[in-house]
Amino acid sequence: MKKTKTVTTEDVLLTLCQSLTKVMSAATDSKVNYSAMVQKIHKTSLKPDVGCFVLFDGGFSGLVVINFTAQAALELYTRYMSHMGMPEEELAILHTSDEVCDVLGELMNQIIGDFTGKIRIELQTSITQNQPKMLALNKQVILSVDTNLDRAQARRVTFSTEKNNIFYLELAMDKTEFIQLHEFETQDDPDPDAILDQERQTKSSKSTKSDAKPEADIDLFNELGI
């Protein structure tokens, strides 16, 4: 009998961590790493200095929280804006600035978007997300969210920036397992830019062929003196 593959909460968490490092590293043009150790926790919470949370629902339900220290928030914000070409003198200098929260909220949105895409491909189920909420905090806030978590499991992972500033990701989700019944091929989502480039190349090739006269026609034109 073939051994079936089982995907657990830790596997889903690993996918989320990979999405975070991928998006953050690309957006800030810097290295973002996560700890090889994961911590079991009883409840998720928003902590100082900047906290963000987003809900997802569908094939399974959950809550993602990211808590940034002031130093980590400013470093990621500064690197992102600099990578986008913003002059240093125009950057915010306080982690409580709206600009910092807006940028981190946008990054959170991209992270969860990448995560939901991977879940759709790897687990063949669909989850949807709401708009991330980002807050500058000076006190801890325990989250009590009206979401469909019957037997919630919560995990926390430590992340570090290139300058070794720390932030934390927390995931609360249903206690569930995905069991693979048979082999299947995973297909990545099509890249819109690649599709457009391929379409341009096809049109350009067709245009070149239509402009070129066949050799037989050229010989005939030469005989006729055209």
NORRAPE-V689249 format. One record per helix or strand of 2 or more residues. SS is the DSSP state (helix for helix, strand for strand). FROM is the first residue (numbers start at 1). TO is the last residue. If there is no record, write none. Layout:
ss=SS from=FROM to=TO
ss=SS from=FROM to=TO
This chain:
ss=strand from=6 to=7
ss=helix from=9 to=28
ss=strand from=33 to=41
ss=strand from=45 to=46
ss=strand from=50 to=58
ss=strand from=62 to=68
ss=helix from=70 to=83
ss=helix from=88 to=90
ss=helix from=98 to=122
ss=strand from=127 to=129
ss=strand from=133 to=136
ss=strand from=141 to=142
ss=strand from=152 to=160
ss=strand from=166 to=174
ss=strand from=178 to=179
ss=helix from=192 to=211
ss=helix from=215 to=223
